[in-house]
Amino acid sequence: MMLFFMLAVVTPLGGCRAIQHSQILGQDLASAVPALQGLPPSSDFGSAPLPGSTRVFQVRELKRIAAENRIQADFSQDVCFAWSMKPLTRQAIADAITKTLAPRHVQIEILDQSSWPAPEGEICFPRSSMSLEAGGVALWRGYISYASTRRFEIWAKARVLVQETHFMTVEKLVAGQPLTASQLKSEFYNGALTREEPFTSIEQVLGMIPKFDIPAGTMLTRQLLNVPHDIERGDTLTVVAEIGRARVEATCIAEESGRTGSIISVHNARTGRRLRVIVQAKGKAVLAVPDALGLIAEDRRR
């Protein structure tokens, strides 16, 4: 039977009991009403209220709960529960934005923010929720993660300055050709956050592949480069299949390019079969399905 309850919008807790989890349990009612100490602690009495609201158990409902649990008690007043709320501090918001942008060295100035109280929990501002304006001013739409699976939406407007090393091209980069150190120079940057995400260490850049020709004097960002493939189309690779203790290997030709973990098509020239494999490393792959015969049996359709 569904319990009867009322929801009322409130700002302060008033005389309500603070709740810190998503369900109201027997232990919560017993703590609020000593006469209900006999309730099983883990009994579920329905969802906790949303932040800013209350859940009220009226006297008649408390009497019913007591009767169903064979508890003799008398009740003279209702009991209510509300989520514990507190104002967001600018420092907490700045710390959350700094965490999002890590490991970049940033300075955060909060210009405006959510004014309503919020539940306690982890403050999150995903990169994807940022809308960047001129001068490094960004509008962030975030949330507070609370009660394991619940989210409370918040927002903030902040000016973000960064101090980091950027890498510039000293010559034209050709699409598809891996980058070398001689093609780059480093420059220290101290200024507003940019829409593009730059590379900030030489280790991040070396070996990357330009998506297209890039002129000299260009700052390298993640939007311009690709991670090189572990397998290129036309490469020869060893494909392995294991079923129980049996292990079969065969040499195949890649019909697609791919990185570690991706699934590509290969051609076994000896059997004439085309197979789907999972790239494990440069020159190595395993069958995407446990079919060792796919490596040794000829294609009867030929």
C-alpha positions in Angstrom: 0.0 0.0 0.0 1.3 3.4 -0.9 1.9 5.7 2.0 0.0 9.0 2.2 2.3 12.1 2.2 2.2 15.8 1.4 4.8 17.9 -0.3 5.2 21.5 0.5 7.8 23.9 -1.0 10.1 25.4 1.7 13.3 27.3 2.0 14.5 26.5 5.5 14.1 23.1 7.2 12.0 24.6 10.0 11.0 21.8 12.3 11.6 19.1 9.8 14.1 16.3 10.2 17.1 16.4 7.9 17.3 13.5 5.4 20.6 12.4 3.6 19.5 9.5 1.5 17.0 8.8 -1.3 14.5 6.7 0.7 12.9 7.3 4.0 13.6 4.2 6.1 12.4 2.8 9.4 15.5 4.1 11.1 14.6 7.6 10.0 11.0 7.4 11.4 12.3 5.8 14.6 14.8 8.7 15.0 12.1 11.3 14.5 9.4 9.5 16.6 10.7 7.6 19.6 7.5 5.6 19.8 8.4 3.9 16.5 11.7 2.5 17.8 10.3 -1.0 17.1 10.3 -0.5 13.3 12.8 -2.6 11.2 15.6 -0.1 10.5 15.7 -0.9 6.7 12.0 -0.8 6.1 11.3 1.4 3.1 8.6 4.1 3.5 9.0 5.7 0.1 11.1 8.3 -1.6 12.7 11.2 0.2 11.5 14.7 -0.9 13.3 16.7 -3.6 15.6 19.4 -2.3 13.6 22.4 -1.3 10.5 20.3 -0.5 9.2 18.4 2.5 7.6 15.1 3.0 5.0 15.0 5.8 3.7 11.9 7.6 0.4 12.9 9.2 -0.8 11.5 12.6 -3.2 9.1 10.9 -0.4 7.7 8.8 1.9 7.2 11.8 -0.9 5.4 13.6 -1.4 3.1 10.6 2.4 2.4 10.4 2.4 1.5 14.1 -0.6 -0.8 13.8 0.9 -2.7 10.8 4.1 -3.3 12.8 2.2 -4.2 16.0 3.5 -1.2 17.9 1.3 0.3 20.5 1.7 4.1 20.6 -0.1 7.3 20.5 0.8 10.3 18.3 -0.1 13.9 18.7 1.6 15.7 15.8 2.8 15.1 12.3 6.5 14.5 11.4 8.2 15.9 8.3 11.5 15.3 6.5 13.4 17.7 4.3 16.8 17.6 2.5 19.6 19.4 4.3 20.4 22.5 2.2 23.1 25.1 2.3 24.3 28.0 0.1 27.0 27.3 -2.5 30.3 29.1 -1.8 32.3 30.7 -4.6 35.4 28.8 -3.4 33.6 25.4 -3.8 32.5 26.3 -7.3 36.0 27.5 -8.3 37.5 24.3 -6.9 35.1 22.2 -9.0 35.9 24.1 -12.2 39.6 23.8 -11.5 39.2 20.1 -11.1 37.4 19.9 -14.5 40.2 21.7 -16.2 43.0 19.8 -14.6 45.9 19.4 -15.2 45.9 22.8 -16.7 47.1 25.6 -14.4 44.1 28.0 -14.1 42.9 31.0 -12.2 39.2 31.2 -11.6 37.1 34.3 -10.8 33.5 33.6 -10.1 31.3 36.4 -11.5 27.9 35.1 -10.8 26.3 31.8 -9.6 23.3 29.9 -8.5 21.7 31.8 -5.6 19.4 29.0 -4.2 20.6 26.6 -1.4 21.8 23.2 -2.6 22.1 19.7 -1.1 25.5 18.5 0.1 27.4 16.5 -2.5 30.0 16.5 -5.2 29.9 19.6 -7.4 30.4 18.8 -11.1 30.9 21.2 -14.1 31.4 19.0 -17.2 33.5 20.5 -20.0 30.7 19.9 -22.4 28.4 22.2 -20.4 30.7 25.3 -20.9 29.6 28.1 -23.1 32.7 30.4 -23.7 32.4 34.1 -24.3 35.1 36.7 -25.0 37.9 37.3 -22.6 37.8 33.8 -21.1 34.3 34.4 -19.5 32.4 31.1 -19.4 28.9 30.1 -18.5 28.9 26.7 -16.9 25.9 24.5 -16.3 26.6 21.9 -13.7 25.1 19.8 -11.0 25.6 18.5 -7.5 25.7 14.7 -7.3 23.9 13.6 -4.1 22.1 10.5 -2.8 24.1 8.3 -5.0 22.1 8.7 -8.2 20.3 12.1 -7.9 21.4 15.4 -9.5 20.7 19.0 -8.4 21.2 21.5 -11.3 23.4 24.6 -10.7 25.2 27.2 -12.8 28.1 29.6 -12.6 29.6 32.4 -14.6 33.4 32.6 -14.3 36.4 34.3 -15.8 39.1 31.7 -16.5 42.8 32.5 -17.1 45.4 29.9 -17.9 49.1 29.7 -17.7 50.6 26.9 -19.8 53.0 26.0 -22.6 51.6 26.0 -26.2 53.2 24.4 -29.2 53.4 26.2 -32.6 54.3 24.8 -36.0 57.5 26.2 -37.5 56.8 24.7 -40.9 53.9 23.4 -42.9 52.6 20.1 -41.6 51.4 17.5 -44.2 48.3 15.5 -43.5 49.0 11.9 -42.5 52.7 12.5 -41.6 53.7 11.9 -38.0 54.9 15.0 -36.1 58.6 15.4 -35.1 60.2 17.8 -32.5 62.0 19.7 -35.3 58.6 20.9 -36.7 57.5 22.6 -33.4 58.4 25.3 -31.0 57.1 26.0 -27.6 55.6 29.3 -26.3 54.5 30.3 -22.8 50.9 31.5 -22.7 49.3 33.5 -20.0 45.8 34.6 -20.9 42.2 33.8 -21.3 40.8 30.3 -21.7 40.3 29.5 -25.4 37.6 27.4 -27.1 40.3 25.1 -28.5 42.0 22.6 -26.3 45.8 23.0 -26.9 48.5 20.5 -26.3 50.6 21.5 -23.3 53.5 19.0 -23.4 55.8 17.7 -26.1 55.0 14.1 -25.2 51.3 14.7 -26.1 52.2 15.9 -29.6 55.1 13.8 -30.9 53.9 11.1 -33.3 50.4 12.5 -33.7 49.0 12.7 -37.2 47.7 16.0 -38.8 44.1 15.6 -40.1 44.9 17.9 -43.0 47.7 20.2 -44.1 48.5 22.8 -41.3 50.2 26.1 -42.1 53.4 27.3 -40.2 52.7 29.4 -37.2 49.6 27.4 -36.1 49.0 26.6 -32.4 48.4 22.8 -32.2 45.1 21.8 -30.6 43.4 18.4 -30.2 40.9 19.4 -33.0 43.8 19.4 -35.5 45.5 16.1 -34.9 44.7 12.4 -34.7 46.2 9.6 -32.7 48.1 7.3 -35.1 46.7 4.0 -36.0 48.3 0.8 -34.6 47.2 -1.0 -37.8 47.1 0.7 -41.2 45.1 -0.6 -44.2 47.3 -3.1 -46.1 49.5 -4.0 -43.1 50.3 -7.6 -42.4 49.3 -8.8 -39.0 49.1 -11.9 -36.9 45.6 -12.9 -35.9 45.1 -15.3 -33.0 42.1 -17.4 -32.0 41.9 -19.3 -28.7 39.2 -21.9 -27.8 40.0 -23.6 -24.5 43.6 -24.9 -24.7 43.7 -24.7 -28.5 45.5 -21.7 -30.0 45.6 -21.0 -33.7 47.6 -18.2 -35.5 47.4 -17.0 -39.1 48.9 -14.1 -41.1 46.2 -11.7 -42.5 46.1 -8.5 -44.4 44.3 -5.5 -42.8 41.4 -4.1 -45.0 40.9 -1.2 -42.6 42.9 0.9 -40.3 42.4 0.8 -36.5 43.7 1.5 -33.1 44.1 -0.8 -30.1 40.6 -2.0 -29.0 38.9 -1.2 -32.3 37.3 -3.9 -34.6 38.5 -4.1 -38.2 38.2 -6.4 -41.2 41.1 -8.5 -42.4 41.7 -10.9 -45.3 43.3 -14.3 -44.9 44.9 -14.9 -48.3 45.6 -18.6 -47.6 41.9 -19.5 -46.9 40.3 -16.6 -48.8 38.2 -15.7 -45.8 37.4 -12.2 -44.5 37.3 -11.9 -40.7 36.5 -9.4 -38.1 39.2 -8.9 -35.5 40.0 -6.8 -32.4 43.3 -4.9 -32.6 45.5 -5.7 -29.7 48.7 -3.9 -30.6 50.8 -3.0 -33.7 50.8 -6.1 -35.9 48.6 -8.2 -33.6 44.9 -8.9 -33.3 42.4 -11.6 -32.0 39.2 -12.8 -33.6 36.2 -10.8 -32.7 34.3 -14.2 -32.3 35.8 -17.4 -30.9 36.0 -19.2 -34.3 39.4 -20.8 -34.7 38.2 -22.5 -38.0 38.0 -19.0 -39.5 41.7 -18.9 -39.6 42.4 -22.4 -41.1 39.3 -23.5 -43.0 39.0 -22.5 -46.7 35.9 -20.5 -47.8 33.7 -23.1 -49.5 31.8 -20.3 -51.3 34.8 -19.6 -53.6 
